[in-house]
Each structure stands twice: as C-alpha cells, then as structure tokens.
Amino acid sequence: MVEQMHTHHEVDECVAALHQVHAFLHNELLEADADAIRHHLHACERCMEQYEIETAIEEMIRRAAVAKAPSSLHLKIRSMRIGREVS
C-alpha cells in the first residue's frame, strides 16, 4: 500500500479542515466543501485520526442522549436552581 504524501502547507489546510470537521460530521457543508474535507482527510493521516476521534465522541453523545435522567435527578436539579438566586 502506497501512502499519499502531504503536498499542502500543513498548518493552513489542517487548521481549516479541522475547523470544519463538526459541520462535516453533521452534513452541514456545501458538497464542494465536503469534498475538499474528504480529500484532505484521505491525504492527511493526522487529520484523519482527529476526525476518527471526533466521530467516536459524536457517537458516544448520540448514544448517551437516548438515556433519560431519573426523575429524582430532575427534581434535585430544580431544587438547586431555586436555592441559588443571585442578588
């Protein structure tokens, strides 16, 4: 397997790619921008690793969002809010 070489100015393109990674994960980019991110991720091992980490975190958040907090926790949080008024 031949690894692709990094042919861009790493700092500028990596920062730009990672800045848009969340929008890319949520399919919020124009197709041309998403294609540019895909191309960069395939060419840059470090950014691909970061993307995989972000993907794993997003998946954990999605799974955790399904579970609901017990009603006793909701009541405890509400009581804490009432007791913490700022003067």
Z-matrix of the N, CA and C atoms (Angstrom, degrees):
N
C 1 1.450
C 2 1.530 1 109.29
N 3 1.301 2 117.39 1 128.38
C 4 1.456 3 122.90 2 -179.38
C 5 1.522 4 108.65 3 -94.83
N 6 1.342 5 116.00 4 125.11
C 7 1.461 6 119.56 5 177.87
C 8 1.516 7 109.73 6 -81.73
N 9 1.334 8 115.07 7 141.65
C 10 1.460 9 119.70 8 177.62
C 11 1.526 10 109.21 9 -77.35
N 12 1.304 11 115.79 10 141.41
C 13 1.455 12 120.67 11 179.63
C 14 1.520 13 109.77 12 -87.31
N 15 1.298 14 114.68 13 150.03
C 16 1.455 15 121.75 14 175.22
C 17 1.526 16 107.84 15 -78.28
N 18 1.323 17 117.90 16 113.79
C 19 1.460 18 119.79 17 -177.69
C 20 1.520 19 112.70 18 -110.76
N 21 1.306 20 117.88 19 8.42
C 22 1.460 21 120.51 20 -178.53
C 23 1.531 22 110.47 21 -109.60
N 24 1.300 23 114.56 22 171.46
C 25 1.457 24 119.50 23 174.04
C 26 1.521 25 105.86 24 -74.83
N 27 1.322 26 116.02 25 103.40
C 28 1.457 27 122.46 26 -168.96
C 29 1.519 28 114.63 27 -50.91
N 30 1.292 29 117.37 28 -47.95
C 31 1.458 30 119.95 29 -174.09
C 32 1.521 31 110.87 30 -61.49
N 33 1.328 32 117.83 31 -52.45
C 34 1.464 33 121.03 32 -176.63
C 35 1.518 34 112.48 33 -62.32
N 36 1.317 35 117.63 34 -50.97
C 37 1.463 36 120.02 35 -176.35
C 38 1.522 37 112.33 36 -71.33
N 39 1.318 38 117.90 37 -37.54
C 40 1.463 39 120.20 38 178.36
C 41 1.522 40 111.14 39 -65.85
N 42 1.318 41 116.48 40 -44.45
C 43 1.467 42 120.01 41 178.65
C 44 1.525 43 109.75 42 -61.42
N 45 1.314 44 117.49 43 -44.53
C 46 1.471 45 121.15 44 179.76
C 47 1.524 46 110.98 45 -63.28
N 48 1.319 47 117.01 46 -43.23
C 49 1.466 48 120.44 47 -179.28
C 50 1.525 49 110.99 48 -65.13
N 51 1.326 50 116.86 49 -46.96
C 52 1.460 51 119.85 50 -178.19
C 53 1.521 52 112.22 51 -70.00
N 54 1.322 53 116.90 52 -26.77
C 55 1.466 54 120.89 53 176.31
C 56 1.532 55 110.62 54 -64.85
N 57 1.318 56 116.85 55 -30.41
C 58 1.465 57 121.46 56 -177.14
C 59 1.526 58 113.38 57 -101.21
N 60 1.323 59 118.20 58 4.38
C 61 1.456 60 120.15 59 -173.39
C 62 1.531 61 112.53 60 -61.90
N 63 1.331 62 118.56 61 -36.47
C 64 1.467 63 119.82 62 179.91
C 65 1.530 64 110.79 63 -68.81
N 66 1.303 65 116.84 64 -42.18
C 67 1.469 66 119.89 65 176.64
C 68 1.521 67 109.84 66 -62.84
N 69 1.319 68 116.86 67 -37.80
C 70 1.464 69 121.27 68 177.26
C 71 1.525 70 110.38 69 -63.65
N 72 1.323 71 117.36 70 -44.84
C 73 1.469 72 121.87 71 179.54
C 74 1.526 73 111.99 72 -60.74
N 75 1.327 74 116.18 73 -32.53
C 76 1.467 75 120.85 74 -177.09
C 77 1.527 76 112.61 75 -97.22
N 78 1.334 77 116.59 76 12.14
C 79 1.474 78 122.03 77 179.39
C 80 1.526 79 112.27 78 54.54
N 81 1.333 80 115.95 79 42.83
C 82 1.459 81 121.57 80 -178.16
C 83 1.525 82 113.09 81 -103.64
N 84 1.325 83 117.52 82 4.23
C 85 1.458 84 121.22 83 -178.34
C 86 1.523 85 111.08 84 -97.66
N 87 1.318 86 115.69 85 153.34
C 88 1.457 87 119.37 86 170.07
C 89 1.523 88 107.38 87 -62.99
N 90 1.325 89 116.20 88 152.85
C 91 1.463 90 119.81 89 -175.43
C 92 1.527 91 112.56 90 -57.66
N 93 1.322 92 117.85 91 -39.31
C 94 1.463 93 120.70 92 179.31
C 95 1.529 94 111.01 93 -63.51
N 96 1.334 95 116.87 94 -40.16
C 97 1.465 96 120.54 95 178.07
C 98 1.531 97 111.04 96 -68.42
N 99 1.333 98 116.45 97 -39.99
C 100 1.464 99 120.49 98 177.62
C 101 1.526 100 110.46 99 -63.93
N 102 1.327 101 117.01 100 -39.10
C 103 1.468 102 120.44 101 177.06
C 104 1.526 103 111.00 102 -62.52
N 105 1.321 104 117.03 103 -40.21
C 106 1.468 105 121.08 104 178.95
C 107 1.528 106 110.44 105 -63.94
N 108 1.333 107 116.71 106 -40.66
C 109 1.466 108 120.68 107 177.92
C 110 1.527 109 109.68 108 -65.26
N 111 1.332 110 117.68 109 -46.01
C 112 1.473 111 121.42 110 177.89
C 113 1.527 112 110.64 111 -56.22
N 114 1.320 113 115.94 112 -47.31
C 115 1.460 114 120.87 113 -179.60
C 116 1.531 115 110.20 114 -59.97
N 117 1.323 116 116.56 115 -45.02
C 118 1.461 117 120.61 116 179.92
C 119 1.529 118 110.71 117 -63.30
N 120 1.322 119 117.60 118 -44.90
C 121 1.461 120 120.53 119 -178.31
C 122 1.524 121 111.57 120 -62.14
N 123 1.318 122 116.95 121 -37.37
C 124 1.463 123 120.13 122 178.97
C 125 1.524 124 111.95 123 -70.91
N 126 1.325 125 117.29 124 -25.30
C 127 1.463 126 121.19 125 -178.06
C 128 1.525 127 113.14 126 -93.98
N 129 1.328 128 117.34 127 -15.90
C 130 1.466 129 120.63 128 -171.89
C 131 1.529 130 110.01 129 -123.55
N 132 1.308 131 115.80 130 106.97
C 133 1.457 132 120.78 131 -177.41
C 134 1.528 133 112.37 132 -62.59
N 135 1.335 134 116.84 133 -40.47
C 136 1.476 135 119.80 134 -179.64
C 137 1.525 136 111.96 135 -63.82
N 138 1.321 137 117.06 136 -42.79
C 139 1.466 138 119.79 137 179.11
C 140 1.530 139 110.76 138 -69.39
N 141 1.334 140 117.13 139 -36.04
C 142 1.460 141 120.19 140 177.32
C 143 1.523 142 110.29 141 -63.24
N 144 1.316 143 117.50 142 -39.71
C 145 1.464 144 120.74 143 177.01
C 146 1.521 145 110.60 144 -62.29
N 147 1.327 146 116.85 145 -43.58
C 148 1.467 147 120.88 146 178.61
C 149 1.524 148 110.56 147 -64.18
N 150 1.327 149 116.49 148 -40.61
C 151 1.468 150 121.27 149 177.94
C 152 1.528 151 110.13 150 -61.65
N 153 1.320 152 117.25 151 -42.89
C 154 1.467 153 120.44 152 179.30
C 155 1.519 154 111.36 153 -63.82
N 156 1.330 155 117.35 154 -37.13
C 157 1.463 156 121.08 155 176.27
C 158 1.528 157 109.65 156 -64.33
N 159 1.324 158 116.83 157 -46.95
C 160 1.472 159 120.72 158 179.58
C 161 1.531 160 110.86 159 -62.10
N 162 1.324 161 116.93 160 -38.34
C 163 1.464 162 121.00 161 178.16
C 164 1.528 163 110.39 162 -63.41
N 165 1.324 164 117.33 163 -43.23
C 166 1.462 165 121.41 164 178.84
C 167 1.526 166 110.90 165 -63.76
N 168 1.336 167 117.01 166 -42.13
C 169 1.464 168 120.60 167 178.51
C 170 1.526 169 110.41 168 -63.10
N 171 1.331 170 116.75 169 -45.15
C 172 1.473 171 120.77 170 178.65
C 173 1.531 172 110.52 171 -58.61
N 174 1.321 173 117.06 172 -41.36
C 175 1.465 174 121.12 173 -179.83
C 176 1.528 175 110.76 174 -65.50
N 177 1.325 176 117.48 175 -40.98
C 178 1.465 177 120.57 176 177.62
C 179 1.521 178 110.65 177 -63.47
N 180 1.317 179 116.93 178 -40.50
C 181 1.466 180 120.94 179 178.48
C 182 1.521 181 110.26 180 -64.08
N 183 1.325 182 116.62 181 -43.24
C 184 1.476 183 120.16 182 178.62
C 185 1.519 184 111.13 183 -60.27
N 186 1.330 185 116.70 184 -45.03
C 187 1.471 186 119.99 185 -179.86
C 188 1.521 187 110.93 186 -66.22
N 189 1.322 188 117.81 187 -38.97
C 190 1.460 189 121.18 188 -179.06
C 191 1.519 190 111.44 189 -69.72
N 192 1.314 191 117.64 190 -29.67
C 193 1.465 192 121.26 191 -178.87
C 194 1.519 193 111.88 192 -68.28
N 195 1.307 194 117.34 193 -20.93
C 196 1.467 195 120.91 194 -179.80
C 197 1.522 196 110.42 195 -71.69
N 198 1.321 197 116.79 196 -37.63
C 199 1.461 198 120.97 197 -178.76
C 200 1.527 199 109.69 198 -73.22
N 201 1.323 200 115.70 199 139.21
C 202 1.463 201 120.54 200 178.70
C 203 1.521 202 109.29 201 -104.10
N 204 1.301 203 114.41 202 145.80
C 205 1.461 204 120.26 203 177.33
C 206 1.523 205 108.93 204 -72.16
N 207 1.319 206 117.28 205 146.91
C 208 1.470 207 119.93 206 177.72
C 209 1.528 208 110.84 207 -64.43
N 210 1.323 209 115.74 208 150.54
C 211 1.463 210 119.99 209 -178.02
C 212 1.521 211 111.81 210 -60.59
N 213 1.338 212 117.98 211 -30.61
C 214 1.469 213 120.24 212 178.18
C 215 1.531 214 111.06 213 -62.99
N 216 1.324 215 117.10 214 -34.06
C 217 1.461 216 120.73 215 177.53
C 218 1.525 217 110.57 216 -69.22
N 219 1.328 218 116.73 217 -42.07
C 220 1.467 219 120.17 218 177.06
C 221 1.526 220 110.39 219 -58.37
N 222 1.335 221 117.57 220 -44.87
C 223 1.463 222 121.60 221 179.73
C 224 1.523 223 111.14 222 -63.01
N 225 1.330 224 116.93 223 -41.04
C 226 1.465 225 120.80 224 -179.64
C 227 1.529 226 110.65 225 -64.54
N 228 1.317 227 116.85 226 -42.31
C 229 1.464 228 120.92 227 178.81
C 230 1.517 229 110.59 228 -64.20
N 231 1.333 230 117.41 229 -43.84
C 232 1.470 231 120.48 230 178.63
C 233 1.517 232 110.95 231 -61.14
N 234 1.327 233 117.49 232 -40.89
C 235 1.465 234 119.59 233 -179.19
C 236 1.533 235 110.69 234 -67.84
N 237 1.320 236 117.89 235 -31.80
C 238 1.460 237 121.13 236 178.43
C 239 1.523 238 110.32 237 -69.29
N 240 1.303 239 117.77 238 -38.36
C 241 1.467 240 121.41 239 179.40
C 242 1.517 241 111.56 240 -64.54
N 243 1.314 242 116.67 241 -41.96
C 244 1.460 243 120.85 242 -178.46
C 245 1.518 244 110.10 243 -64.60
N 246 1.316 245 116.76 244 -39.10
C 247 1.459 246 121.79 245 -177.31
C 248 1.523 247 114.17 246 -76.47
N 249 1.322 248 119.23 247 -7.44
C 250 1.473 249 121.13 248 -175.00
C 251 1.522 250 111.05 249 -114.36
N 252 1.299 251 117.51 250 53.75
C 253 1.460 252 120.13 251 177.72
C 254 1.528 253 109.12 252 -77.96
N 255 1.312 254 115.63 253 140.83
C 256 1.470 255 121.97 254 179.61
C 257 1.513 256 108.29 255 -95.58
N 258 1.336 257 116.78 256 132.67
C 259 1.470 258 118.93 257 179.51
C 260 1.498 259 112.04 258 -97.71
